[in-house]
Amino acid sequence: MKVERIWWREISPEDYYSMEKSTRVLRGRTSVEIRQVADLLEFAGLDRFASPDGWQDVRIVPHVVGDPSVSAPLVFKAHRRHGVYELTGQNRHDERHERHPAWLPLHGWPDLRIPTSVEDAKAVLAELGGLHVYVARTVTGQYFAGHTTGASLPPGWPSSCQPLFTGSESGVISVGSGSVQSLTPLARKILDAFRDRKNVLIYGPPATGKTHAVAQVRQILDDKWTGGEAIEIDPHRVDHPFSSGFEASPVVPPVITDWVTFHQDYGYEDFIVGLRPTGEGIRLAPFAGRLLDLAIRLDRQGRGSALLVIDEINRGNVPKILGDFMTYMDTSYRRGRDGNTRSAIPVNLPKVQRSPTGDPVTEPIWMLSGDSYMLPQPWTFPHDVHILATMNSVDRAVAPLDSAIGRRFERIDAYADLDFLAQHLGVSLEVATAPDIDAEHWTPQAAAVALLAYLNDEITERLGQDYELGHLYFWKIATWEDLQRVWDHDIWPQIRDRFGARPDQLADLLRVNSRNAPANYPFRTRTVTGRALAVDSLMGQSHEDTAITLDFLVRG
């Protein structure tokens, strides 16, 4: 079940004492105060800015996490005079107590001993590492109550659940709606690839969603991005009720990320390390490039993973940019995840000198953040550094990756996705590409799908799949005007460039000078015997003529 919000409350020593003290000392407070009223009101779906005069009691009926067949009322009572809400009657030793069963020993509530004082309660909580209660609200309006102990987030829990272990006082976790289902198919393929490999290459023509998918992956893995993380609850699992709405992350969280675009002037000094002036006379000092900076930041963080996105990787001189760091793309030469360095090869940085003090560290290396860091010697490359690169299959002005580098990547081909486009535009792929179609179903959206299918079939047969057109050119087609504009501004220029040296093949693709061509067909040769094409703009046609033109083009 998908969670919408989670309300949580830290149990302080004063709270624990009032909730657990013996019946012999039941005098005094037995309630738990909630001072963060705005958060509670938001959790209950009320106006968080409501004035105390407008406060009302909040009554819900949560099920017990671990035994969802059990449920009981839970009432947050408005105490307008003191500006707080209260959970009253929380001492479980009182026969009239109102404590929810999820917070009783029968369902796992810690029962080490009855505290004799607040100080004793403090000692009990120290043994537990902390204690929090929570209530989760699902998107369907159900509530589930539970509690946590400990001072750190257990492995496998969503990172946004951190306050359930370290939060102070009380608050609300606003859960996002994102999941792998909200990602594009290509982004989901990338995440799956990272389960087995550290380096992933996305290869394909323009407008197939490569950069967008990479941005989605970076965003969903970024530790600072929690607004899109959906949380699922399994109320039967008392020790691990929450899980990420997208599957368990293939990259160990938290993840630090960076993005770079390669170009012809990009070099080893920009990517690994280079010597630059410090402003102190003629002195040169080592400055970390993007990859080394990210690896050092991961080491200093002490946990998690790092992701470096390289856009347009083949636009740079990749062997020159990587240098001997190409070795460390192979995880067998990196430090183990457990810190084991038995098979790791120490990193050699010829431009970085050893510390003049004689200590087993390098001289200070300046980071992109402006501070400096001295690498221990020897230093091995961290295990969990991931690289995600994109490569344009159409651009032949740059060299392809050589095999030594290419085999270190898991390659994902990103070509036009007709099913994805048809689903997005709300048309049936089978109907749009059928040999015959009636006028009622020949909509701009159907024409867009059929046009892309036809053109890519022809392009693949004549030039190869690398030269296909991407589906994103047609992503926003809603009217015939949209389709006319996309043809004139995007599709025709791309086709003309691809077939520039093959005018006869281009003429065949456009069905030029066909005897069956409809009146006002915009594709023809300038002269009866010539090879030069005359292509009229579709934006000058009526909707009916455009529909007829495209129907003839894709079906003949």
DOKE-448895 format. One line per field, with one value per residue (C-alpha): x, y, z; residue number from 0. Coordinates in Angstrom, 3 decimals. Layout:
% residues N
u = c(X, ...)
v = c(Y, ...)
w = c(Z, ...)
seq = c(NUM, ...)
//
This chain:
% residues 556
u = c(0.000, 1.263, 1.814, 0.682, 2.070, 3.728, 3.300, 5.985, 6.757, 9.987, 9.421, 11.412, 12.469, 9.577, 7.159, 8.478, 8.256, 4.658, 3.701, 5.446, 5.521, 3.972, 0.319, 1.566, 2.691, 0.013, -0.511, 0.665, 0.935, 0.089, -0.412, 1.917, 1.959, 2.319, 3.661, 4.244, 0.532, 0.844, 2.465, -0.251, -3.008, -1.373, -1.149, -4.867, -5.700, -6.650, -5.497, -2.026, -2.443, -5.713, -5.877, -6.329, -9.983, -10.547, -8.753, -10.776, -10.040, -8.543, -9.923, -8.556, -8.621, -5.166, -4.416, -1.449, 1.739, 2.654, -0.948, -3.203, -6.261, -6.156, -7.296, -8.363, -9.284, -6.559, -7.659, -5.477, -7.224, -6.980, -5.736, -6.424, -5.545, -1.974, -1.579, -0.900, -2.542, -2.427, -2.656, -4.267, -4.338, -1.116, 0.000, -0.592, -0.766, -3.956, -7.002, -8.635, -5.667, -6.251, -2.913, -3.102, -2.364, 0.482, 2.321, 1.873, 4.249, 1.888, 2.920, 6.614, 6.689, 9.954, 9.328, 12.798, 11.659, 9.298, 11.174, 11.343, 12.117, 12.713, 16.431, 15.765, 13.565, 16.455, 18.699, 16.150, 15.942, 19.730, 19.733, 17.196, 19.063, 15.903, 12.161, 9.666, 5.974, 4.414, 1.159, 1.192, -1.675, -2.115, -3.389, -6.618, -7.214, -6.194, -4.034, -1.344, 0.416, 3.776, 6.973, 10.734, 13.783, 17.391, 19.363, 20.010, 18.038, 18.121, 19.392, 16.723, 14.491, 13.677, 16.009, 13.052, 12.097, 15.206, 13.150, 11.522, 14.882, 16.659, 13.848, 13.531, 10.129, 7.556, 6.879, 5.417, 7.115, 5.451, 5.815, 6.239, 4.287, 7.284, 8.131, 9.840, 6.462, 6.759, 10.104, 10.465, 11.141, 14.701, 15.308, 14.080, 16.490, 19.346, 18.475, 18.304, 21.707, 23.286, 22.360, 25.152, 27.538, 29.199, 29.409, 26.441, 26.439, 23.231, 23.628, 21.195, 20.021, 18.741, 15.238, 14.999, 14.998, 18.605, 19.320, 15.868, 16.208, 19.673, 18.343, 15.534, 18.016, 20.269, 17.336, 15.894, 19.292, 20.300, 20.265, 18.894, 15.926, 13.283, 10.184, 9.687, 10.351, 7.181, 6.936, 5.060, 3.864, 3.481, 1.612, 2.402, 6.150, 6.723, 10.528, 10.522, 7.103, 8.320, 10.012, 10.817, 8.008, 10.619, 12.448, 15.425, 18.018, 20.668, 23.080, 23.946, 22.437, 23.126, 24.278, 26.319, 26.108, 27.797, 27.334, 29.842, 29.676, 32.712, 33.975, 37.112, 38.942, 38.194, 41.223, 42.800, 43.383, 39.638, 38.557, 41.262, 43.832, 45.850, 48.326, 47.048, 48.246, 47.289, 47.665, 50.807, 53.478, 54.334, 53.469, 51.355, 49.184, 47.142, 43.428, 41.051, 38.978, 35.384, 36.018, 38.761, 36.762, 33.730, 35.787, 37.412, 34.041, 32.722, 35.708, 35.224, 31.505, 32.412, 29.340, 27.044, 27.853, 28.713, 27.302, 29.029, 26.988, 28.995, 26.893, 28.110, 31.041, 32.303, 32.699, 35.862, 39.126, 38.143, 41.476, 43.313, 40.736, 40.756, 44.451, 45.358, 42.074, 40.534, 41.908, 39.630, 36.501, 37.009, 35.781, 38.249, 41.007, 39.119, 38.932, 36.297, 33.001, 34.137, 37.382, 39.468, 42.414, 43.934, 43.256, 43.105, 45.746, 46.933, 46.121, 49.141, 48.870, 52.121, 51.226, 50.693, 53.698, 54.052, 53.635, 56.886, 56.366, 57.166, 53.730, 52.118, 49.818, 49.960, 50.405, 47.049, 44.796, 42.339, 38.728, 35.953, 34.331, 37.345, 38.835, 41.788, 42.408, 45.533, 45.080, 46.495, 49.324, 48.741, 45.206, 42.839, 39.813, 36.445, 34.255, 30.917, 31.672, 29.272, 29.517, 26.492, 27.339, 25.372, 26.500, 24.858, 24.743, 24.115, 27.038, 29.821, 31.950, 33.512, 35.297, 33.468, 34.645, 37.471, 36.825, 38.961, 36.733, 33.494, 33.688, 33.909, 30.369, 27.039, 25.523, 21.819, 20.511, 18.071, 16.124, 12.642, 9.990, 6.780, 4.815, 5.766, 4.801, 1.471, 0.608, 1.500, -0.579, -3.503, -3.680, -3.495, -0.228, -1.956, -4.680, -2.284, 0.032, -2.611, -2.634, -5.952, -7.472, -10.746, -10.874, -12.338, -9.236, -6.736, -6.080, -2.930, -1.739, -2.319, -0.632, 2.390, 2.812, 2.355, 4.750, 7.501, 7.034, 7.265, 10.255, 12.284, 11.583, 12.884, 15.855, 16.896, 16.713, 18.699, 21.101, 20.996, 19.282, 21.774, 20.150, 16.580, 14.429, 13.536, 9.986, 10.284, 9.977, 6.293, 5.764, 3.571, 1.393, -2.180, -3.354, -2.645, -0.846, 1.521, 2.280, 2.794, 5.223, 7.160, 7.526, 8.733, 11.056, 12.311, 11.619, 12.305, 15.661, 16.767, 15.786, 17.446, 20.710, 20.684, 20.087, 22.156, 24.380, 21.565, 18.963, 17.507, 16.860, 15.327, 13.022, 11.943, 11.281, 9.062, 7.285, 8.258, 6.552, 4.362, 1.505, -0.910, 0.082, -2.856, -3.462, -1.316, 1.225, 4.115, 7.016, 8.228, 11.265, 11.791, 11.805, 10.441, 13.910, 15.860, 17.010, 16.713, 13.713, 11.097, 9.529, 6.723, 5.970, 3.158, 2.315, 0.863, -1.579, -5.094, -5.695, -7.402, -4.516, -1.991, -3.987, -4.167, -0.465, 0.698, -1.701, -0.265, 3.317, 3.072, 0.780, 1.314)
v = c(0.000, 3.444, 5.867, 9.483, 10.890, 9.680, 11.498, 10.747, 11.683, 11.253, 9.744, 11.844, 10.637, 12.670, 11.017, 7.536, 8.015, 9.280, 6.391, 3.607, 4.641, 2.394, 2.652, 3.693, 7.034, 7.676, 11.177, 13.853, 13.863, 10.750, 12.468, 13.104, 16.654, 17.536, 21.063, 20.942, 21.506, 22.640, 19.331, 17.335, 19.338, 18.786, 15.059, 14.975, 16.814, 20.029, 23.615, 23.803, 27.575, 27.353, 29.506, 27.762, 28.858, 26.661, 23.586, 20.427, 16.996, 14.581, 11.055, 8.239, 4.434, 3.037, -0.640, -2.163, -2.559, -6.214, -7.305, -5.253, -7.248, -5.237, -1.606, 0.954, 4.652, 7.233, 10.705, 13.807, 16.267, 20.005, 21.929, 25.411, 27.178, 25.872, 25.872, 22.134, 18.847, 15.920, 12.160, 11.678, 8.631, 7.113, 5.238, 1.560, 0.565, 2.596, 0.433, 3.389, 4.119, 5.206, 4.120, 2.549, -1.205, -0.631, 1.035, -1.783, -4.678, -7.160, -5.657, -5.142, -2.018, -2.183, -3.404, -3.454, -2.305, 0.137, 3.443, 4.893, 8.453, 10.609, 9.934, 6.222, 6.610, 8.434, 5.457, 3.042, 5.115, 5.188, 1.378, 1.342, 3.940, 6.042, 5.491, 6.977, 6.378, 6.928, 6.769, 6.225, 7.326, 5.600, 7.197, 5.238, 6.806, 3.892, 4.437, 2.215, 2.832, 1.523, 2.405, 2.277, 1.878, 2.718, 5.754, 4.980, 4.045, 0.254, -1.132, -1.263, 1.453, 4.437, 7.355, 9.681, 7.585, 8.862, 11.030, 7.867, 7.162, 10.494, 13.069, 15.490, 16.296, 15.552, 16.095, 14.786, 12.997, 14.171, 11.259, 11.708, 9.878, 8.873, 5.259, 3.318, 3.357, 7.142, 6.756, 6.312, 2.746, 3.795, 5.144, 1.858, -0.052, 2.101, 1.362, -2.356, -2.227, -0.706, -3.840, -5.704, -3.070, 0.139, 1.748, 2.148, 3.638, 4.866, 4.687, 5.919, 8.667, 12.079, 12.557, 9.086, 10.420, 9.629, 12.849, 12.934, 9.353, 10.068, 13.147, 11.049, 8.453, 11.101, 12.745, 9.560, 8.493, 11.889, 11.786, 15.328, 14.407, 12.825, 14.587, 12.013, 8.912, 6.952, 4.778, 1.497, -0.030, -3.717, -3.705, -7.383, -6.723, -5.227, -4.938, -3.627, -2.148, 0.549, 0.158, 2.506, 2.811, 2.277, -0.984, -1.301, 1.110, -0.607, 2.093, 2.139, 5.284, 8.048, 8.975, 12.032, 12.990, 15.188, 15.903, 16.751, 17.094, 16.000, 18.131, 18.329, 20.664, 18.542, 16.740, 14.681, 17.851, 18.580, 15.028, 13.564, 16.070, 18.973, 21.593, 25.158, 28.475, 29.136, 32.912, 32.714, 33.753, 31.075, 28.168, 25.396, 23.107, 20.004, 20.587, 17.613, 17.052, 15.840, 12.121, 12.422, 15.095, 12.802, 9.816, 11.880, 13.289, 9.724, 8.720, 11.705, 10.952, 7.499, 5.690, 5.431, 5.762, 8.301, 8.747, 10.713, 11.454, 12.020, 13.501, 13.138, 10.949, 10.378, 14.107, 14.040, 12.172, 9.511, 7.605, 10.899, 12.130, 8.919, 8.090, 5.221, 5.745, 3.526, 0.688, 1.651, 1.340, -2.351, -2.991, -5.834, -3.215, -1.064, -1.216, -3.663, -2.410, -3.684, -1.734, -4.742, -3.652, -7.093, -7.039, -3.255, -1.396, 1.808, 4.952, 6.678, 10.468, 11.560, 15.245, 15.036, 14.972, 13.342, 15.598, 17.441, 16.543, 12.911, 11.741, 8.971, 11.448, 13.576, 17.296, 19.146, 18.579, 21.411, 20.308, 21.824, 23.054, 25.280, 23.294, 20.907, 17.301, 15.146, 11.620, 8.808, 6.887, 4.376, 5.286, 2.909, 3.842, 3.545, 0.594, 2.378, 5.030, 4.683, 6.230, 6.838, 8.049, 8.970, 8.640, 9.945, 7.239, 9.676, 12.048, 10.701, 13.840, 12.294, 9.011, 6.030, 4.574, 2.103, -1.477, -1.311, 1.421, 0.182, -3.248, -1.640, -0.300, -2.065, -0.695, 0.097, 0.868, 3.778, 3.797, 5.037, 3.495, 3.280, 1.562, 4.292, 7.042, 5.406, 4.956, 8.567, 9.904, 7.641, 5.708, 2.045, 1.127, -1.681, 0.633, 3.460, 1.177, -1.039, -1.326, 0.571, 3.072, 4.996, 8.768, 8.698, 7.012, 8.953, 11.569, 13.704, 11.386, 8.246, 9.898, 10.767, 7.172, 5.757, 8.329, 7.510, 3.768, 4.174, 6.515, 4.419, 1.231, 2.928, 4.530, 1.268, -0.639, 1.954, 3.468, 1.351, 1.593, 4.134, 6.772, 6.341, 9.297, 9.618, 9.371, 12.600, 14.664, 13.653, 13.789, 16.908, 16.238, 17.331, 18.946, 18.800, 22.127, 20.492, 17.693, 20.105, 22.165, 19.114, 17.857, 21.184, 22.138, 18.778, 15.733, 16.972, 18.622, 15.394, 13.222, 15.592, 15.467, 11.670, 11.151, 14.105, 11.906, 9.557, 11.625, 8.563, 6.782, 9.939, 10.208, 6.596, 7.165, 10.187, 8.361, 11.202, 11.345, 8.355, 7.880, 7.318, 10.447, 12.605, 16.067, 18.740, 16.118, 18.261, 15.925, 15.857, 16.457, 19.949, 18.658, 15.493, 14.109, 15.794, 14.382, 17.556, 17.449, 20.097, 19.723, 22.092, 23.070, 21.142, 24.248, 25.760, 22.882, 22.396, 19.808, 17.555, 17.755, 17.004, 13.981, 12.706, 13.420, 11.507, 8.635, 8.197, 8.585, 5.831, 3.446, 4.240)
w = c(0.000, -0.901, 1.985, 1.770, 5.052, 8.248, 11.565, 14.141, 17.733, 19.645, 23.106, 25.578, 29.061, 30.515, 28.089, 28.783, 32.535, 32.370, 30.039, 32.001, 35.678, 38.300, 39.359, 42.792, 41.348, 38.759, 40.048, 37.624, 33.875, 31.882, 28.538, 25.613, 24.248, 20.570, 20.237, 16.464, 15.840, 12.214, 11.238, 12.993, 11.309, 7.919, 8.619, 9.440, 6.223, 8.038, 7.578, 9.101, 9.495, 11.427, 14.563, 17.954, 17.988, 14.953, 16.258, 16.663, 18.067, 15.542, 15.803, 13.655, 13.898, 13.079, 12.568, 14.366, 12.333, 12.766, 13.393, 11.096, 12.141, 15.382, 15.350, 17.933, 18.115, 18.584, 19.605, 19.409, 21.725, 21.103, 24.139, 22.844, 26.098, 26.080, 22.296, 22.013, 21.145, 23.547, 23.577, 26.976, 29.246, 27.936, 31.058, 30.267, 33.937, 34.399, 33.741, 31.971, 29.708, 26.114, 24.677, 21.247, 21.171, 18.685, 21.569, 24.080, 24.952, 23.309, 19.974, 20.623, 22.800, 24.837, 28.368, 29.913, 33.346, 35.030, 35.393, 38.859, 37.756, 34.725, 35.075, 35.125, 32.032, 30.379, 31.109, 29.610, 26.416, 26.236, 26.318, 23.500, 21.453, 21.224, 20.879, 18.431, 17.755, 14.352, 12.437, 8.669, 6.453, 3.092, -0.100, 0.391, 3.824, 6.046, 9.139, 10.641, 13.963, 15.078, 16.907, 16.312, 18.521, 17.775, 16.686, 13.030, 9.946, 9.454, 6.134, 3.455, 4.940, 2.682, 3.408, 3.952, 7.022, 8.838, 11.275, 12.644, 14.285, 14.663, 14.618, 17.506, 19.086, 16.337, 12.669, 9.438, 6.560, 3.361, 1.002, -2.724, -5.383, -7.450, -8.195, -10.932, -12.650, -12.999, -14.779, -18.517, -19.703, -20.536, -17.018, -15.545, -17.802, -16.509, -12.886, -13.637, -15.344, -12.226, -10.285, -12.090, -13.447, -12.266, -15.709, -18.049, -21.565, -23.236, -27.011, -29.612, -31.964, -30.809, -29.364, -27.846, -24.284, -23.330, -21.461, -19.867, -18.620, -17.249, -15.441, -13.947, -12.713, -11.240, -9.502, -8.064, -6.702, -5.359, -1.577, -1.425, -3.604, -1.393, -2.682, -5.407, -3.321, -2.778, 0.329, 0.475, 3.756, 4.493, 7.834, 8.426, 8.713, 12.137, 11.769, 8.201, 7.394, 4.988, 1.645, -1.163, -3.693, -6.333, -5.898, -3.592, -4.909, -7.072, -5.912, -2.213, -0.612, 0.136, -3.363, -4.290, -7.958, -10.526, -14.244, -16.961, -20.749, -22.760, -25.652, -27.777, -25.395, -22.315, -20.902, -18.135, -16.123, -16.093, -15.316, -13.063, -11.787, -13.151, -11.999, -11.853, -10.448, -6.856, -7.030, -4.917, -7.394, -9.945, -7.664, -9.183, -7.089, -7.938, -8.520, -8.605, -11.738, -11.729, -11.261, -8.632, -6.789, -6.655, -5.459, -2.690, -1.616, -1.345, 0.788, 3.067, 3.367, 4.601, 3.259, 0.276, -3.421, -6.089, -9.600, -12.346, -15.468, -18.653, -21.435, -25.041, -23.978, -27.518, -28.172, -26.083, -26.568, -24.045, -23.768, -23.225, -20.689, -18.642, -18.853, -16.544, -14.674, -17.345, -15.191, -12.296, -14.399, -13.687, -10.130, -9.603, -9.309, -6.814, -3.061, -1.842, -0.452, 2.952, 2.650, 1.598, -0.584, -1.267, -5.020, -5.440, -7.409, -5.670, -7.643, -9.158, -9.516, -11.179, -10.934, -7.179, -4.857, -1.461, 1.582, 2.413, 6.081, 5.358, 6.468, 4.345, 2.563, -0.582, -0.742, -0.486, -3.504, -4.133, -4.464, -6.589, -3.367, -2.630, 0.260, 0.059, 0.984, 1.424, 0.095, 2.218, 0.607, -0.826, -1.867, -3.662, -5.751, -3.933, -4.843, -5.267, -7.889, -10.826, -14.293, -16.512, -20.020, -23.140, -26.759, -29.927, -32.604, -35.475, -34.911, -37.105, -36.708, -33.610, -33.102, -31.613, -28.311, -28.702, -27.656, -24.502, -23.098, -24.635, -23.014, -19.572, -20.012, -19.990, -23.196, -23.396, -26.875, -26.872, -30.123, -30.954, -28.705, -30.748, -27.989, -25.531, -27.990, -28.884, -25.224, -24.486, -27.391, -26.539, -29.799, -30.725, -32.418, -34.307, -35.632, -36.522, -38.521, -40.102, -43.949, -44.039, -41.652, -41.756, -41.552, -38.027, -36.613, -38.758, -36.101, -35.832, -33.055, -35.145, -38.123, -35.944, -34.796, -38.300, -39.781, -37.296, -37.875, -41.646, -41.654, -39.231, -41.187, -44.323, -42.569, -40.895, -44.173, -46.117, -43.560, -40.447, -37.064, -35.739, -37.978, -36.751, -35.701, -32.028, -30.731, -28.733, -31.917, -31.881, -28.117, -28.060, -31.100, -30.350, -33.605, -37.318, -36.929, -34.423, -36.867, -39.769, -37.676, -36.467, -40.032, -41.399, -38.528, -37.200, -39.346, -42.882, -41.974, -40.248, -43.203, -45.662, -43.688, -43.408, -47.148, -48.374, -50.548, -51.568, -53.472, -55.222, -51.924, -50.477, -53.504, -53.035, -49.326, -50.089, -52.953, -55.274, -58.704, -57.868, -60.300, -57.440, -55.535, -54.420, -55.766, -54.130, -53.006, -51.678, -52.549, -56.152, -58.360, -59.689, -63.277, -64.844, -65.586, -62.786, -59.415, -57.310, -54.981, -54.424, -50.990, -50.059, -46.499, -44.831, -42.819, -45.969, -46.436, -45.144, -42.442, -44.976, -47.453, -44.689, -43.575, -47.173, -47.774, -44.722, -45.346, -48.851, -47.617, -44.993, -46.914, -50.595)
seq = c(0, 1, 2, 3, 4, 5, 6, 7, 8, 9, 10, 11, 12, 13, 14, 15, 16, 17, 18, 19, 20, 21, 22, 23, 24, 25, 26, 27, 28, 29, 30, 31, 32, 33, 34, 35, 36, 37, 38, 39, 40, 41, 42, 43, 44, 45, 46, 47, 48, 49, 50, 51, 52, 53, 54, 55, 56, 57, 58, 59, 60, 61, 62, 63, 64, 65, 66, 67, 68, 69, 70, 71, 72, 73, 74, 75, 76, 77, 78, 79, 80, 81, 82, 83, 84, 85, 86, 87, 88, 89, 90, 91, 92, 93, 94, 95, 96, 97, 98, 99, 100, 101, 102, 103, 104, 105, 106, 107, 108, 109, 110, 111, 112, 113, 114, 115, 116, 117, 118, 119, 120, 121, 122, 123, 124, 125, 126, 127, 128, 129, 130, 131, 132, 133, 134, 135, 136, 137, 138, 139, 140, 141, 142, 143, 144, 145, 146, 147, 148, 149, 150, 151, 152, 153, 154, 155, 156, 157, 158, 159, 160, 161, 162, 163, 164, 165, 166, 167, 168, 169, 170, 171, 172, 173, 174, 175, 176, 177, 178, 179, 180, 181, 182, 183, 184, 185, 186, 187, 188, 189, 190, 191, 192, 193, 194, 195, 196, 197, 198, 199, 200, 201, 202, 203, 204, 205, 206, 207, 208, 209, 210, 211, 212, 213, 214, 215, 216, 217, 218, 219, 220, 221, 222, 223, 224, 225, 226, 227, 228, 229, 230, 231, 232, 233, 234, 235, 236, 237, 238, 239, 240, 241, 242, 243, 244, 245, 246, 247, 248, 249, 250, 251, 252, 253, 254, 255, 256, 257, 258, 259, 260, 261, 262, 263, 264, 265, 266, 267, 268, 269, 270, 271, 272, 273, 274, 275, 276, 277, 278, 279, 280, 281, 282, 283, 284, 285, 286, 287, 288, 289, 290, 291, 292, 293, 294, 295, 296, 297, 298, 299, 300, 301, 302, 303, 304, 305, 306, 307, 308, 309, 310, 311, 312, 313, 314, 315, 316, 317, 318, 319, 320, 321, 322, 323, 324, 325, 326, 327, 328, 329, 330, 331, 332, 333, 334, 335, 336, 337, 338, 339, 340, 341, 342, 343, 344, 345, 346, 347, 348, 349, 350, 351, 352, 353, 354, 355, 356, 357, 358, 359, 360, 361, 362, 363, 364, 365, 366, 367, 368, 369, 370, 371, 372, 373, 374, 375, 376, 377, 378, 379, 380, 381, 382, 383, 384, 385, 386, 387, 388, 389, 390, 391, 392, 393, 394, 395, 396, 397, 398, 399, 400, 401, 402, 403, 404, 405, 406, 407, 408, 409, 410, 411, 412, 413, 414, 415, 416, 417, 418, 419, 420, 421, 422, 423, 424, 425, 426, 427, 428, 429, 430, 431, 432, 433, 434, 435, 436, 437, 438, 439, 440, 441, 442, 443, 444, 445, 446, 447, 448, 449, 450, 451, 452, 453, 454, 455, 456, 457, 458, 459, 460, 461, 462, 463, 464, 465, 466, 467, 468, 469, 470, 471, 472, 473, 474, 475, 476, 477, 478, 479, 480, 481, 482, 483, 484, 485, 486, 487, 488, 489, 490, 491, 492, 493, 494, 495, 496, 497, 498, 499, 500, 501, 502, 503, 504, 505, 506, 507, 508, 509, 510, 511, 512, 513, 514, 515, 516, 517, 518, 519, 520, 521, 522, 523, 524, 525, 526, 527, 528, 529, 530, 531, 532, 533, 534, 535, 536, 537, 538, 539, 540, 541, 542, 543, 544, 545, 546, 547, 548, 549, 550, 551, 552, 553, 554, 555)
//
